[in-house]
């Protein structure tokens, strides 16, 4: 949280160099990495919910705004 609270517009444009799990080198902006983080986690929550339904069960609610309204998220 401290990192995000102190992050500036210029900080979003900074780049980070890294090697992915396939051993490939990449350089991405902080903004692109944060966007990927949010979207990728949503993708996997959808996959898990679909697999749970396909197995005949009701998936857990993962709707952020609903959890916020219910006081489940601070």
C-alpha positions as CSV (number, residue, x, y, z in Angstrom):
1,X,0.0,0.0,0.0
2,X,2.8,2.4,0.8
3,X,4.3,1.9,-2.7
4,X,1.0,2.6,-4.4
5,X,0.2,5.6,-2.1
6,X,3.5,7.2,-3.0
7,X,3.4,6.3,-6.7
8,X,3.4,9.3,-9.0
9,X,2.5,9.7,-12.7
10,X,6.2,9.6,-13.5
11,X,6.5,6.5,-11.5
12,X,3.9,4.8,-13.6
13,X,6.1,5.4,-16.7
14,X,9.2,3.9,-15.1
15,X,10.2,0.5,-16.5
16,X,11.1,-2.7,-14.8
17,X,13.3,-5.3,-16.4
18,X,12.8,-8.9,-15.5
19,X,12.9,-12.5,-16.7
20,X,9.6,-14.4,-16.9
21,X,8.9,-18.0,-15.9
22,X,10.0,-19.2,-19.4
23,X,13.4,-17.5,-19.0
24,X,12.5,-14.7,-21.4
25,X,13.8,-11.2,-20.6
26,X,11.2,-8.4,-20.7
27,X,10.9,-4.7,-19.9
28,X,7.5,-3.3,-18.9
29,X,6.2,-0.1,-17.5
30,X,5.0,0.0,-13.9
31,X,1.6,1.0,-15.3
32,X,1.4,-2.0,-17.6
33,X,2.5,-4.4,-14.8
34,X,-0.2,-3.0,-12.4
35,X,-2.8,-3.3,-15.1
36,X,-1.8,-6.8,-15.9
37,X,-2.0,-7.7,-12.2
38,X,-5.6,-6.5,-11.8
39,X,-6.8,-8.0,-15.1
40,X,-5.0,-11.4,-14.8
41,X,-6.4,-12.1,-11.3
42,X,-9.9,-11.4,-12.6
43,X,-9.3,-13.9,-15.4
44,X,-8.3,-16.6,-13.0
45,X,-11.3,-15.9,-10.7
46,X,-13.5,-16.4,-13.7
47,X,-11.8,-19.7,-14.6
48,X,-12.2,-21.0,-11.0
49,X,-15.9,-20.0,-10.9
50,X,-16.6,-21.7,-14.2
51,X,-14.8,-24.9,-13.2
52,X,-16.7,-24.9,-9.9
53,X,-20.0,-24.5,-11.7
54,X,-19.1,-27.2,-14.2
55,X,-18.5,-29.5,-11.2
56,X,-22.1,-28.9,-10.0
57,X,-21.2,-26.5,-7.2
58,X,-21.9,-22.8,-6.5
59,X,-18.7,-20.7,-6.7
60,X,-17.8,-18.3,-3.9
61,X,-18.8,-14.7,-4.6
62,X,-15.8,-12.7,-5.8
63,X,-17.6,-9.5,-6.6
64,X,-15.6,-6.7,-5.1
65,X,-18.3,-4.1,-4.9
66,X,-20.7,-6.5,-3.3
67,X,-18.1,-7.5,-0.7
68,X,-17.4,-3.8,-0.1
69,X,-21.1,-3.0,0.4
70,X,-21.5,-5.9,2.8
71,X,-18.5,-4.7,4.9
72,X,-16.4,-7.7,4.0
73,X,-13.6,-5.5,2.6
74,X,-12.1,-2.6,4.4
